[in-house]
Amino acid sequence: MTLYQFLTKSSYFIKPLGSQSQKKIQITKTICRAVSTTQQTTGAQSSLLECETQENISNDELYLNEIYRSIPFSHAKLGKFYQDRPALENQYTQDAFLRSFLRRHLPSKHFKLVDEDLNRFGNRVTKDIYELSLRLEAEQPKLEQIDAWGKRTDKLILSTAWPQMKEIAAEEGMIACGYERIFDEWSRLYQISKFYLFEPSGGLFGCPLAMTNGAAKTLEVLKDKHSWVYDKAFSRMISRDPNTFWTSGQWMTEKQGGSDVARGTETIAVPQSDGSYKLYGYKWFSSSTDADISLTLARVVDKSGSVIEGTKGLSLFYLEVRDENSIMNNIQMLKLKNKLGTKQLPTAELLIDGARAFKISEDGRGVASMANMLTMTRIHTAMGAASSMRRMVNLARDYSTRRKAFGKILHQHPLHVNTLAFMEIETRAATILVLEIARLLGRQEVLGKGKELEDEAEVLRLIVPLAKLYVSKQAVSVLSEGLECFGGQGYIEDTDLPRMLRDTQVNAIWEGTTNILSLDVLRAITKSSGTVLKCYHEDVTRRIQAGRSNAELQEAVTAVQQSVNNVLGLASKLSPDLVEMAARDFAFSLARIYMGALLLEHACHTDATQMDIVTAKRWCEKDLAPLCTQGGHQNFTQKSMEQNLALVFDGYLHPSRL
Ligand SMILES: Cc1cc2nc3c(=O)[nH]c(=O)nc-3n(C[C@H](O)[C@H](O)[C@H](O)COP(=O)(O)OP(=O)(O)OC[C@H]3O[C@@H](n4cnc5c(N)ncnc54)[C@H](O)[C@@H]3O)c2cc1C
């Protein structure tokens, strides 16, 4: 007997009570109890028994039939209410901030073409590209090391969506557009804007593309010294033809160190008579394991069999991962990493066992030659983090027009909208930093030299690590807040929302952790004997200048000006070891101040909207100088350093390890 048959038959068990409404409640309760019991058991029998306990059978068939029709629970019906899902709509046309930045900077002839392409692409990332990303999450990479007959295969089994993503990346010219430079100095801005749309839908294919962009930049710079590598690999990395397009890996991290590659790199390079090298080592993290080529670090072995320790011993090598018959270049995949997120992306431990490679840096200049690659991958990391915030905010905003609570749509609750507004401000601040970096990079690449460009290069040297370290942290907080905006649904895997948070967490770790990047900021300042900081200060002051004549922005301008003076003043008083302890607060302060300056500048341009002004003001109301405000210099003393250690290890069972 089906449930429906059971329910219609069981009608005569139910007793009508006095009033109509009472009758209705009694009937509904009985039927519901019957249904829930039925669902928990294998048949209708137990429900029947429960209904039979009802006394005084009614014959009011007509009335009951009507009731049955309106009962929302049955095998055929899941209830009357379905929550509208948040809609994923054109990610470009609905991004008022991205569009206004592009309109402000691009000459109209370029803006027209860029706007057209991003409009089309903004739609595409919600369609086939997004669908592929869902497949990539569902069909995660697997490693078959040994086949059924005992032969070592090291076969990486990938979803067919992965090569499809690669095809799309080539056809869309994701890498190419940064190097063809058809939009002159704005080509990088166009490229990074396009990635900004792609990344949250890209199923982590953005990772190999980031490394490819970095490798292309590295080889472009080395063009004259290593022309054959450039001719062979560069043209493929910037190809729009899927048949020739190559992606690159970046193998630096070894078991002893990802942050500290100088001490952690054990891989050695043995010179061969034909000028090539054979590499031997163990790479602990290698993302995009299916890449066609890789750039990696190793120590050249001299004739006595010795290597030089430290950074001075590291050189940069180019290798092709497979030959033309897809046979691995003496590289074995030992394990695929079981990761918190980025599960779509294969990340492997590799044993390099005599891989043929070519040195593309001078001896001992490996880390320096890798700098361009790291700059590019760090820009990608910050961009990816900012774009994940934008995607989450877009979805949460849309959901706030569809979900009802306490008799109102969510957007009618001021508290909820306040939360969304906080997320929007964070997203705009992150986005403007990333876009400005792209704009400055494009200027460096296309416009050549000059005092203004030299100063911009110094600023760029500082703001790339700042963006990477700060935006990555912002993204985790905004995405976590974003999940909450969906209530319980935010925690449910098949909404695809939890994945977004998981995937975002990695940004703070790969390409350098927050602390390592903070130390990198200090290094940039020390190495330039303070020039970097001087240029930064001048740049901030120049950018906020226009805001001085705008009454609405006065307070914000003052906040930025005072913060930058206070932070630089305090930092200059700290001794080197205390500066190191303060590096993170120092970097956060520089990042927040710079974002404030950018937002103020944006709010003063001729087409600025009221929302641009609100954004700048709100951002500058924030604590822009945590270095000074969160305890300030009282926290950065020898005594507090000792207290920290004592506090952290209070109760620790192995004090002898300290
Ligand atoms: C999913 C994923 C994919 C990756 N893919 C790649 C890849 O393709 N290629 C590649 O080369 N690497 C890759 N990595 C490795 C990654 O770049 C490193 O793990 C990362 O740079 C951190 O290095 P580590 O693991 O050695 O951390 P550690 O250096 O061991 O850091 C541990 C902690 O100590 C802190 N710390 C370390 N030194 C200092 C210091 N001097 N002062 C203050 N704090 C310090 C760090 O901030 C961190 O909190 C990947 C990592 C992940 C998670």
The ligand as an SDF file (V2000), in Angstrom:
LIG
                    3D

 53 58  0  0  0  0  0  0  0  0999 V2000
   47.6950   23.8220   -1.0240 C   0  0  0  0  0  0  0  0  0  0  0  0
   49.1290   24.2020   -1.0810 C   0  0  0  0  0  0  0  0  0  0  0  0
   49.7620   24.2060   -2.2900 C   0  0  0  0  0  0  0  0  0  0  0  0
   51.1080   24.5470   -2.3770 C   0  0  0  0  0  0  0  0  0  0  0  0
   51.7250   24.5290   -3.5940 N   0  0  0  0  0  0  0  0  0  0  0  0
   53.0390   24.8360   -3.6780 C   0  0  0  0  0  0  0  0  0  0  0  0
   53.7300   24.7940   -4.9390 C   0  0  0  0  0  0  0  0  0  0  0  0
   53.1410   24.5330   -5.9810 O   0  0  0  0  0  0  0  0  0  0  0  0
   55.0370   25.0570   -4.9630 N   0  0  0  0  0  0  0  0  0  0  0  0
   55.7380   25.3680   -3.8390 C   0  0  0  0  0  0  0  0  0  0  0  0
   56.9250   25.6080   -3.9390 O   0  0  0  0  0  0  0  0  0  0  0  0
   55.1230   25.4090   -2.6270 N   0  0  0  0  0  0  0  0  0  0  0  0
   53.8020   25.1520   -2.5230 C   0  0  0  0  0  0  0  0  0  0  0  0
   53.1720   25.1980   -1.3030 N   0  0  0  0  0  0  0  0  0  0  0  0
   53.9650   25.4170   -0.1120 C   0  0  0  0  0  0  0  0  0  0  0  0
   53.7840   26.7620    0.5340 C   0  0  0  0  0  0  0  0  0  0  0  0
   54.2290   27.8020   -0.2890 O   0  0  0  0  0  0  0  0  0  0  0  0
   54.5310   26.7310    1.8670 C   0  0  0  0  0  0  0  0  0  0  0  0
   53.9560   25.7130    2.6500 O   0  0  0  0  0  0  0  0  0  0  0  0
   54.4230   28.0540    2.5710 C   0  0  0  0  0  0  0  0  0  0  0  0
   55.2160   29.0100    1.9000 O   0  0  0  0  0  0  0  0  0  0  0  0
   54.8540   27.9720    4.0420 C   0  0  0  0  0  0  0  0  0  0  0  0
   56.0730   27.3780    4.1700 O   0  0  0  0  0  0  0  0  0  0  0  0
   56.3230   26.2350    5.2500 P   0  0  0  0  0  0  0  0  0  0  0  0
   55.3260   25.1650    5.0020 O   0  0  0  0  0  0  0  0  0  0  0  0
   57.7520   25.8940    5.1970 O   0  0  0  0  0  0  0  0  0  0  0  0
   55.9610   26.9230    6.6020 O   0  0  0  0  0  0  0  0  0  0  0  0
   56.9270   27.2210    7.8330 P   0  0  0  0  0  0  0  0  0  0  0  0
   58.0360   28.0720    7.3870 O   0  0  0  0  0  0  0  0  0  0  0  0
   57.2560   25.9580    8.5110 O   0  0  0  0  0  0  0  0  0  0  0  0
   55.9880   28.1070    8.7360 O   0  0  0  0  0  0  0  0  0  0  0  0
   55.3540   27.7010    9.9510 C   0  0  0  0  0  0  0  0  0  0  0  0
   54.9080   28.9350   10.7070 C   0  0  0  0  0  0  0  0  0  0  0  0
   56.0450   29.6360   11.1580 O   0  0  0  0  0  0  0  0  0  0  0  0
   55.9760   30.9960   10.7920 C   0  0  0  0  0  0  0  0  0  0  0  0
   57.3310   31.4690   10.5400 N   0  0  0  0  0  0  0  0  0  0  0  0
   58.3030   30.8600    9.8280 C   0  0  0  0  0  0  0  0  0  0  0  0
   59.4140   31.6140    9.8310 N   0  0  0  0  0  0  0  0  0  0  0  0
   59.1440   32.7060   10.5590 C   0  0  0  0  0  0  0  0  0  0  0  0
   59.8850   33.8600   10.9330 C   0  0  0  0  0  0  0  0  0  0  0  0
   61.1340   34.0470   10.5280 N   0  0  0  0  0  0  0  0  0  0  0  0
   59.2960   34.7910   11.6900 N   0  0  0  0  0  0  0  0  0  0  0  0
   58.0260   34.6510   12.0860 C   0  0  0  0  0  0  0  0  0  0  0  0
   57.2750   33.5940   11.7630 N   0  0  0  0  0  0  0  0  0  0  0  0
   57.8300   32.6230   11.0140 C   0  0  0  0  0  0  0  0  0  0  0  0
   55.1190   31.0110    9.5550 C   0  0  0  0  0  0  0  0  0  0  0  0
   54.5170   32.2740    9.3600 O   0  0  0  0  0  0  0  0  0  0  0  0
   54.1160   29.9360    9.8810 C   0  0  0  0  0  0  0  0  0  0  0  0
   53.1070   30.4900   10.6540 O   0  0  0  0  0  0  0  0  0  0  0  0
   51.8220   24.8850   -1.2010 C   0  0  0  0  0  0  0  0  0  0  0  0
   51.1660   24.8890    0.0270 C   0  0  0  0  0  0  0  0  0  0  0  0
   49.8350   24.5580    0.0870 C   0  0  0  0  0  0  0  0  0  0  0  0
   49.1600   24.5560    1.4270 C   0  0  0  0  0  0  0  0  0  0  0  0
  1  2  1  0
  2  3  1  0
  2 52  2  0
  3  4  2  0
  4  5  1  0
  4 50  1  0
  5  6  2  0
  6  7  1  0
  6 13  1  0
  7  8  2  0
  7  9  1  0
  9 10  1  0
 10 11  2  0
 10 12  1  0
 12 13  2  0
 13 14  1  0
 14 15  1  0
 14 50  1  0
 15 16  1  0
 16 17  1  0
 16 18  1  0
 18 19  1  0
 18 20  1  0
 20 21  1  0
 20 22  1  0
 22 23  1  0
 23 24  1  0
 24 25  2  0
 24 26  1  0
 24 27  1  0
 27 28  1  0
 28 29  2  0
 28 30  1  0
 28 31  1  0
 31 32  1  0
 32 33  1  0
 33 34  1  0
 33 48  1  0
 34 35  1  0
 35 36  1  0
 35 46  1  0
 36 37  1  0
 36 45  1  0
 37 38  2  0
 38 39  1  0
 39 40  1  0
 39 45  2  0
 40 41  1  0
 40 42  2  0
 42 43  1  0
 43 44  2  0
 44 45  1  0
 46 47  1  0
 46 48  1  0
 48 49  1  0
 50 51  2  0
 51 52  1  0
 52 53  1  0
M  END
$$$$
